[in-house]
Amino acid sequence: MVRRATSTLRRALRVSGVAGVLAQLIVNERSGRGRELGGSIRAALQRVGIDAVEGGWPSDVAADADCIVCAGGDGTLIGAIEQAIARDLPIGLVPAGTFNELARTLRMPLDIDGAVKTIAARNERVVDVGLVNGVYFLNEASIGISSRIARLQTTQLKQRFGMFGVFATAFLALRHSRPIRAEVRYDGRSERLRTIQLTVANSHRFGGFLNVAGAAIDDGWLDLYSVDITGPREAFSIAMAMFAGRPRDVPGLRVLRATRFDVMTRREHRITADGEPAGVTPATFEILPKALRIFAPQ
């Protein structure tokens, strides 16, 4: 009873401007810069009137929290989505990962002070959320080469070698890739695929460097990209088309759009969602339209 009364009083003070914003802070100490910059992030939040509480996560978000602030990479934010949706709390992001894909998608500042000022401005963008095997994702979920890359890219490797380690593991994964036979059902139709990489994207940016025209993180659609190549020349053509944002213009790459995909494979294949493990096939990929509020520049 005392805690509830204190929470009510604190909210009233914040509305009147007497008290600052209270944020549930999550700092990924394993991310590229999280451990190094954790103290600086806490201090920057305090300078703009945001009080941070760190205890109790993830099972117990502070009862009177106004928002959740994630300091880390995309994987850190993914871990906060369930609580943010359940509590209807906006998320603030301080990019401190390797790719910071979502921050780049939403054109957020990549420095601490800029990110914190964006949170303090409290301008919200409402985005779609993807879901596969009960795991949320914002950028993409994948089967094939990228799942193997995610397993090879340990935290220690990324911290020690950075982008060089990322490209090295990508080369190893491609070298040992084998075709996956899959059936994809969507909108009452069925497609049979022989693919080395199947990606279901919720955004126009994914994979660390791909930027596809005609898609957005708030358009209410999922886009499936299936790569079926027989040699390095096709691989190069597909890579160039993806770089140019024109994936529909190249042989060897199939593109489908729907709000739900059911994917079955002859044998189990691992799935990753924004680089995090997301079970194995068979799987259903679906979209939750306008499900999450994120602080972002106007």
C-alpha positions as CSV (number, residue, x, y, z in Angstrom):
1,M,0.0,0.0,0.0
2,V,2.9,2.4,0.9
3,R,4.7,1.6,-2.4
4,R,1.5,2.2,-4.4
5,A,0.9,5.6,-2.7
6,T,4.6,6.5,-3.3
7,S,4.2,5.6,-7.0
8,T,1.0,7.7,-7.3
9,L,2.7,10.7,-5.6
10,R,5.8,10.4,-7.8
11,R,3.6,10.4,-11.0
12,A,1.8,13.5,-9.8
13,L,5.1,15.2,-9.2
14,R,6.4,14.3,-12.6
15,V,3.2,15.6,-14.3
16,S,3.6,18.9,-12.4
17,G,7.3,19.1,-13.4
18,V,8.6,18.8,-9.9
19,A,10.1,15.3,-10.4
20,G,12.0,13.9,-13.4
21,V,11.2,11.0,-15.6
22,L,11.8,7.5,-14.2
23,A,13.4,4.9,-16.6
24,Q,14.0,1.2,-16.2
25,L,17.6,1.0,-17.4
26,I,19.0,-2.0,-19.1
27,V,22.8,-1.9,-19.8
28,N,24.2,-4.8,-21.8
29,E,27.6,-5.2,-20.2
30,R,28.6,-7.7,-23.0
31,S,27.8,-5.4,-25.9
32,G,30.5,-3.7,-28.0
33,R,30.6,-0.6,-25.8
34,G,28.1,-1.3,-23.0
35,R,30.6,-2.2,-20.3
36,E,32.8,0.8,-21.1
37,L,30.1,3.4,-21.4
38,G,27.6,2.3,-18.7
39,G,28.6,5.0,-16.2
40,S,28.6,7.7,-18.9
41,I,25.1,6.7,-20.0
42,R,23.8,6.9,-16.4
43,A,25.3,10.3,-15.9
44,A,23.9,11.6,-19.2
45,L,20.4,10.5,-18.3
46,Q,20.7,12.3,-15.0
47,R,21.7,15.5,-16.7
48,V,18.5,15.6,-18.7
49,G,16.3,14.8,-15.7
50,I,15.9,11.1,-16.2
51,D,16.2,9.0,-13.1
52,A,17.4,5.4,-13.8
53,V,16.6,2.3,-11.8
54,E,18.3,-0.9,-12.7
55,G,17.2,-3.6,-10.2
56,G,14.6,-6.2,-10.9
57,W,15.0,-6.6,-14.6
58,P,13.5,-8.4,-16.5
59,S,10.9,-9.9,-14.3
60,D,10.0,-6.8,-12.4
61,V,9.9,-3.4,-14.2
62,A,9.7,-0.6,-11.7
63,A,6.0,-0.1,-10.9
64,D,6.1,3.7,-11.6
65,A,8.6,3.6,-14.6
66,D,7.7,6.0,-17.4
67,C,9.8,4.2,-20.0
68,I,12.5,1.5,-20.6
69,V,15.9,2.6,-21.7
70,C,18.2,0.0,-23.4
71,A,21.9,0.6,-23.7
72,G,23.4,-1.9,-26.0
73,G,22.8,-3.4,-29.4
74,D,19.6,-4.7,-31.1
75,G,19.6,-7.9,-29.1
76,T,19.4,-5.8,-25.8
77,L,16.3,-4.1,-27.1
78,I,14.7,-7.3,-28.2
79,G,14.8,-8.5,-24.6
80,A,12.8,-5.5,-23.5
81,I,9.9,-5.7,-26.1
82,E,7.7,-8.1,-24.1
83,Q,7.7,-5.9,-21.0
84,A,7.3,-2.8,-23.1
85,I,4.2,-4.1,-24.9
86,A,2.7,-5.6,-21.7
87,R,3.1,-2.4,-19.7
88,D,2.5,-0.1,-22.7
89,L,5.8,1.7,-22.1
90,P,7.9,3.4,-24.7
91,I,11.5,2.3,-25.3
92,G,14.5,4.6,-25.4
93,L,17.7,3.3,-27.1
94,V,21.3,4.3,-26.5
95,P,23.2,2.5,-29.3
96,A,26.2,0.5,-27.9
97,G,26.3,-2.6,-30.1
98,T,28.2,-3.7,-33.2
99,F,25.6,-2.9,-36.0
100,N,23.0,-0.7,-34.2
101,E,20.6,-1.6,-37.0
102,L,17.4,-0.2,-35.4
103,A,19.1,3.1,-34.5
104,R,20.2,3.5,-38.1
105,T,16.8,2.6,-39.4
106,L,15.1,5.3,-37.2
107,R,18.0,7.7,-37.8
108,M,18.9,8.0,-34.2
109,P,22.1,9.7,-33.0
110,L,24.8,7.1,-32.4
111,D,26.5,9.1,-29.6
112,I,25.5,9.0,-26.0
113,D,24.5,12.6,-25.6
114,G,22.5,12.7,-28.8
115,A,20.7,9.5,-28.0
116,V,19.9,10.7,-24.5
117,K,18.6,14.0,-25.8
118,T,16.3,12.1,-28.2
119,I,14.9,10.1,-25.2
120,A,14.5,13.3,-23.2
121,A,12.5,14.9,-26.1
122,R,10.0,12.0,-25.8
123,N,9.0,12.1,-29.4
124,E,7.6,8.7,-30.2
125,R,7.5,6.6,-33.3
126,V,5.2,3.6,-33.4
127,V,6.7,0.6,-35.2
128,D,5.7,-2.9,-36.2
129,V,7.1,-5.9,-34.4
130,G,7.8,-9.3,-35.9
131,L,7.3,-12.6,-34.1
132,V,8.7,-16.1,-34.7
133,N,8.5,-19.0,-32.4
134,G,7.4,-16.7,-29.6
135,V,10.6,-14.5,-30.1
136,Y,10.2,-10.9,-31.1
137,F,12.3,-9.2,-33.8
138,L,12.4,-5.7,-35.2
139,N,14.8,-6.0,-38.2
140,E,14.7,-9.5,-39.5
141,A,14.6,-13.2,-38.7
142,S,16.6,-15.7,-40.8
143,I,17.3,-19.4,-41.6
144,G,20.5,-20.5,-43.4
145,I,23.8,-18.7,-43.7
146,S,23.0,-15.8,-41.4
147,S,22.0,-18.2,-38.6
148,R,25.3,-19.9,-38.9
149,I,27.1,-16.5,-38.9
150,A,25.2,-15.6,-35.7
151,R,26.4,-18.7,-34.0
152,L,30.0,-18.1,-35.0
153,Q,30.0,-14.4,-34.0
154,T,30.5,-14.8,-30.3
155,T,30.6,-11.7,-28.1
156,Q,34.3,-12.2,-27.5
157,L,35.0,-12.4,-31.3
158,K,33.1,-9.2,-32.0
159,Q,34.8,-7.3,-29.1
160,R,38.3,-8.4,-30.2
161,F,38.1,-8.2,-34.0
162,G,35.1,-5.9,-34.7
163,M,33.9,-5.8,-38.3
164,F,36.8,-7.9,-39.5
165,G,35.6,-10.8,-37.3
166,V,32.1,-10.4,-38.7
167,F,33.3,-10.6,-42.3
168,A,35.6,-13.6,-41.5
169,T,32.7,-15.6,-40.0
170,A,30.5,-14.7,-43.0
171,F,33.1,-16.1,-45.3
172,L,33.3,-19.4,-43.3
173,A,29.5,-19.7,-43.2
174,L,29.2,-19.2,-47.0
175,R,32.0,-21.7,-47.7
176,H,30.2,-24.5,-45.7
177,S,26.6,-23.6,-46.8
178,R,24.2,-26.3,-48.1
179,P,20.8,-25.7,-49.8
180,I,17.7,-25.9,-47.7
181,R,14.5,-27.3,-49.1
182,A,11.6,-25.4,-47.7
183,E,7.9,-24.9,-48.3
184,V,6.5,-21.4,-47.6
185,R,2.7,-20.9,-47.2
186,Y,1.2,-17.4,-47.3
187,D,-2.1,-15.8,-48.3
188,G,-3.5,-19.2,-49.3
189,R,-0.6,-19.9,-51.6
190,S,2.4,-22.2,-51.4
191,E,6.0,-21.9,-52.7
192,R,8.7,-24.5,-52.8
193,L,12.2,-23.1,-52.3
194,R,15.7,-24.5,-52.6
195,T,17.6,-21.8,-50.7
196,I,20.8,-21.1,-48.9
197,Q,19.4,-18.1,-47.1
198,L,15.8,-17.3,-46.2
199,T,15.3,-13.9,-44.5
200,V,12.0,-12.5,-43.2
201,A,12.4,-8.7,-42.8
202,N,10.3,-6.3,-40.9
203,S,12.4,-3.3,-42.0
204,H,14.1,-1.8,-45.0
205,R,17.5,-2.1,-43.2
206,F,18.9,-5.5,-42.0
207,G,22.0,-7.7,-42.2
208,G,24.3,-4.9,-41.1
209,F,24.5,-3.1,-44.5
210,L,21.5,-3.9,-46.6
211,N,19.0,-1.2,-47.4
212,V,15.9,-2.1,-49.5
213,A,13.6,0.4,-51.2
214,G,9.9,-0.1,-50.8
215,A,9.9,-1.5,-47.3
216,A,9.6,0.2,-43.9
217,I,9.4,-0.8,-40.2
218,D,5.9,0.6,-39.9
219,D,4.3,-0.5,-43.2
220,G,2.4,-3.5,-41.7
221,W,4.2,-6.0,-44.0
222,L,6.8,-8.7,-43.8
223,D,9.1,-9.2,-46.8
224,L,10.6,-12.7,-47.4
225,Y,13.9,-12.9,-49.3
226,S,15.1,-16.3,-50.5
227,V,18.5,-16.7,-52.0
228,D,19.1,-19.6,-54.5
229,I,22.4,-19.4,-56.2
230,T,24.7,-21.9,-58.0
231,G,27.9,-19.9,-58.1
232,P,29.8,-16.8,-57.1
233,R,28.6,-14.7,-60.1
234,E,25.0,-15.0,-58.9
235,A,26.0,-14.3,-55.3
236,F,27.8,-11.1,-56.5
237,S,24.7,-10.0,-58.6
238,I,22.4,-10.5,-55.6
239,A,24.7,-8.6,-53.2
240,M,24.9,-5.7,-55.6
241,A,21.1,-5.6,-56.1
242,M,20.6,-5.6,-52.3
243,F,23.2,-2.9,-51.9
244,A,21.3,-0.8,-54.5
245,G,18.0,-1.5,-52.8
246,R,16.5,-3.3,-55.9
247,P,16.2,-6.9,-54.8
248,R,13.4,-7.7,-57.3
249,D,15.6,-7.0,-60.3
250,V,18.0,-10.0,-60.1
251,P,17.8,-13.7,-60.9
252,G,18.4,-16.1,-58.0
253,L,16.6,-14.0,-55.4
254,R,12.9,-14.5,-54.7
255,V,10.9,-11.9,-52.9
256,L,7.5,-12.4,-51.2
257,R,5.3,-10.0,-49.2
258,A,2.7,-11.0,-46.6
259,T,1.6,-10.5,-43.0
260,R,2.3,-14.1,-42.1
261,F,4.6,-16.9,-43.5
262,D,4.5,-20.5,-42.4
263,V,7.8,-22.2,-43.2
264,M,8.4,-26.0,-43.3
265,T,11.7,-27.7,-44.0
266,R,12.7,-31.3,-44.6
267,R,14.8,-31.3,-41.5
268,E,15.2,-28.9,-38.6
269,H,17.1,-25.7,-39.2
270,R,18.0,-23.1,-36.6
271,I,16.4,-19.6,-36.7
272,T,17.8,-16.4,-35.5
273,A,15.8,-13.2,-34.8
274,D,17.9,-10.0,-34.8
275,G,20.9,-12.2,-34.1
276,E,19.3,-14.0,-31.1
277,P,18.4,-17.7,-31.1
278,A,14.7,-18.3,-32.1
279,G,14.2,-22.0,-32.1
280,V,14.1,-24.2,-35.2
281,T,11.8,-24.9,-38.1
282,P,8.9,-25.4,-38.8
283,A,8.0,-21.9,-37.8
284,T,5.4,-19.2,-38.3
285,F,6.6,-15.6,-38.9
286,E,3.9,-13.0,-38.3
287,I,3.7,-9.3,-37.8
288,L,2.2,-7.2,-34.9
289,P,1.3,-3.9,-36.5
290,K,2.0,-0.7,-34.6
291,A,2.8,-2.7,-31.5
292,L,5.8,-0.8,-30.0
293,R,6.6,2.8,-29.1
294,I,10.2,4.0,-29.5
295,F,11.7,7.4,-28.8
296,A,13.1,8.6,-32.1
297,P,13.9,11.9,-33.9
298,Q,10.9,13.6,-35.7
